[in-house]
Amino acid sequence: MLVGISGRHPVLAKGSQSEAHDEAFTDTRIAPDPFAVVLPALSALGAIASIAAVNWMAEERSPERSRAKRKAGVALKDLESCCIGLQEIFKRLHKSPRLFGGEGSSSPGAPLKFGVHGPRVGPADAKLFKQSINDVASMLVLAAQNAFDVMSAIEDGALSPPDEVFYGFGDAQEKLNKLLTERATLKETVDGGTMIALDLTKLVQELKKYKTD
């Protein structure tokens, strides 16, 4: 076998990439369960999909009820930004199959369940996990607040979308419920969340057409 001057195999003597690869598998830590990131991300989508409920739960505005403080257009713009942010989050999760696709766990095909998906991760994946949980936590707060304001604007008459738009949000709810009730795998949950985020973005953009103020 050919050996370089340093005594290493010539391919390994090139060094940095292989050493970095080795470090990734030797300098590892146990990460928290990836569903700790994925489920709050689904909750953010669920907050936005809750707009469907206005179609059958809205009440006529009474004189005693205060009017929303935020303009409908502002709330919609901020909610659209949340949808786009959630798209980016799910795309990032999708591109990290070892961490968020089950490839790093001992049971990649296991259903939605805590305790079986947590992998050992190197420094790069550890950084990604921390960044992802921080982004998801922030987005959950913003999505819920902005969805609340958009729902209030619809109930107050500042937005008047047709039934078909509400049905779209209802369909997103059903897709989320299916992931949970059928206990999809980690990969299926991330893939499904990615598509639902795209659907909700289109629906929120559609709402802009129905401003009345």
C-alpha positions in Angstrom: 0.0 0.0 0.0 1.3 3.4 -0.9 2.3 5.6 2.1 3.0 9.3 2.0 6.0 11.0 3.6 4.1 11.6 6.8 3.4 7.9 7.1 -0.3 8.3 6.3 -2.2 6.8 3.5 -1.9 9.5 0.7 -5.7 10.0 0.5 -6.0 10.6 4.2 -2.8 12.8 4.1 -4.9 15.4 2.4 -6.4 15.4 5.8 -8.7 18.3 6.6 -11.9 16.9 5.1 -11.4 13.4 6.5 -10.3 14.7 9.9 -13.4 16.9 10.0 -15.5 13.9 9.1 -13.9 11.9 11.8 -14.4 14.7 14.3 -18.1 14.8 13.5 -18.4 11.2 14.6 -16.1 11.3 17.6 -16.9 14.7 19.2 -20.6 14.0 19.6 -23.3 14.7 22.2 -26.8 13.3 22.7 -29.3 15.8 21.3 -32.8 16.3 22.7 -35.6 14.6 20.8 -36.1 16.2 17.4 -39.8 16.2 17.9 -39.1 18.9 20.5 -38.4 21.1 17.5 -40.9 19.6 15.0 -44.1 19.6 17.1 -43.9 23.4 18.1 -43.3 24.1 14.4 -46.5 22.2 13.6 -48.2 24.1 16.4 -47.3 27.4 14.6 -48.9 26.0 11.5 -51.9 25.0 13.5 -52.3 28.5 14.9 -52.5 29.9 11.3 -54.8 27.1 10.1 -57.2 28.1 13.0 -58.5 30.9 10.7 -60.8 28.2 9.5 -62.8 28.4 12.7 -64.0 31.9 12.0 -66.3 30.6 9.3 -68.5 28.8 11.8 -67.7 30.4 15.2 -67.8 34.2 14.3 -70.3 36.4 16.1 -71.7 39.7 15.0 -69.8 42.6 16.5 -71.7 44.0 19.5 -71.4 47.6 20.6 -69.5 46.5 23.8 -66.8 44.6 21.8 -63.7 46.7 21.2 -62.3 47.0 17.7 -59.0 45.5 16.9 -56.1 47.9 17.4 -54.1 46.7 14.4 -55.0 47.3 10.8 -56.0 44.2 8.9 -53.4 44.9 6.2 -50.6 45.1 8.8 -51.7 41.9 10.5 -51.9 40.1 7.2 -48.4 41.2 6.1 -46.9 40.0 9.4 -48.8 36.7 9.2 -47.5 36.2 5.6 -44.0 36.8 6.9 -44.6 34.1 9.5 -45.7 31.7 6.8 -42.6 32.4 4.8 -40.5 32.0 7.9 -42.1 28.6 8.6 -41.4 27.5 5.1 -37.7 28.3 5.6 -37.7 26.4 8.9 -39.2 23.3 7.5 -36.9 23.4 4.4 -34.0 23.6 6.8 -35.3 20.6 8.8 -35.9 18.7 5.5 -32.3 19.3 4.5 -31.0 17.8 7.7 -32.1 14.1 7.5 -29.6 12.9 10.1 -31.1 15.2 12.7 -34.7 15.7 11.6 -35.3 12.8 9.2 -34.6 9.9 11.5 -31.4 8.9 9.8 -29.4 9.4 12.9 -31.7 7.4 15.2 -31.7 3.7 15.8 -35.4 3.6 14.8 -35.8 5.8 11.7 -39.2 4.3 10.8 -40.7 4.7 14.3 -44.0 6.7 14.6 -44.5 10.0 16.3 -43.1 9.2 19.7 -40.7 10.8 22.2 -37.7 8.8 23.2 -36.6 7.0 20.1 -35.5 9.7 17.6 -32.8 11.5 19.5 -29.4 11.0 17.7 -25.9 11.7 18.7 -24.7 14.9 17.0 -21.5 16.6 16.1 -20.8 20.3 16.6 -22.4 21.4 13.4 -25.7 19.5 14.1 -25.7 20.7 17.7 -25.5 24.3 16.4 -28.3 23.6 14.0 -30.5 22.1 16.7 -30.1 25.1 18.9 -30.7 27.5 16.1 -33.8 25.6 15.0 -35.4 25.5 18.4 -34.8 29.2 18.9 -36.3 30.1 15.5 -39.3 27.8 16.0 -40.0 29.2 19.5 -40.0 32.8 18.1 -42.1 31.8 15.1 -44.7 30.1 17.3 -45.3 33.2 19.3 -45.5 35.5 16.3 -47.7 33.1 14.3 -50.2 32.8 17.1 -50.3 36.5 17.8 -50.7 37.5 14.1 -53.2 34.7 13.4 -55.3 36.0 16.4 -55.3 39.5 14.9 -56.2 38.3 11.5 -59.1 36.2 12.9 -60.3 39.3 14.8 -60.2 41.4 11.7 -62.3 38.8 9.9 -64.8 38.7 12.7 -65.0 42.5 12.8 -65.6 42.7 9.1 -62.3 44.2 8.0 -61.7 41.1 5.9 -64.5 39.3 4.1 -63.1 36.1 2.4 -65.4 33.6 0.7 -66.1 30.2 2.1 -63.6 28.6 -0.2 -60.7 30.3 1.6 -61.9 29.1 4.9 -62.2 25.6 3.5 -58.5 25.9 2.5 -57.5 26.6 6.1 -59.8 23.7 7.2 -58.0 21.4 4.8 -54.6 22.5 6.3 -56.1 21.6 9.8 -57.1 18.2 8.6 -53.6 17.5 7.2 -52.0 18.5 10.5 -54.5 16.3 12.4 -53.7 13.4 10.1 -50.0 13.7 10.9 -50.8 13.5 14.6 -53.5 10.9 14.7 -51.7 8.5 12.3 -48.5 9.1 14.2 -46.4 9.7 11.1 -42.7 9.1 11.1 -40.3 12.0 11.8 -39.5 12.3 8.1 -43.1 12.1 7.1 -44.0 14.8 9.7 -41.3 17.2 8.4 -42.2 16.5 4.8 -45.9 17.1 5.6 -45.2 20.3 7.5 -43.2 21.6 4.6 -46.1 21.2 2.2 -48.7 22.6 4.7 -46.5 25.7 5.2 -46.6 26.3 1.5 -50.4 25.9 1.4 -50.9 28.3 4.3 -48.7 30.9 2.7 -50.9 30.9 -0.5 -54.0 31.1 1.6 -52.8 34.1 3.7 -51.8 35.8 0.4 -55.3 35.1 -0.9 -56.8 36.8 2.1 -55.3 40.1 1.0 -57.8 40.3 -1.8 -60.7 40.6 0.6 -59.9 43.6 2.7 -62.9 45.9 3.2 -61.2 48.8 5.0 
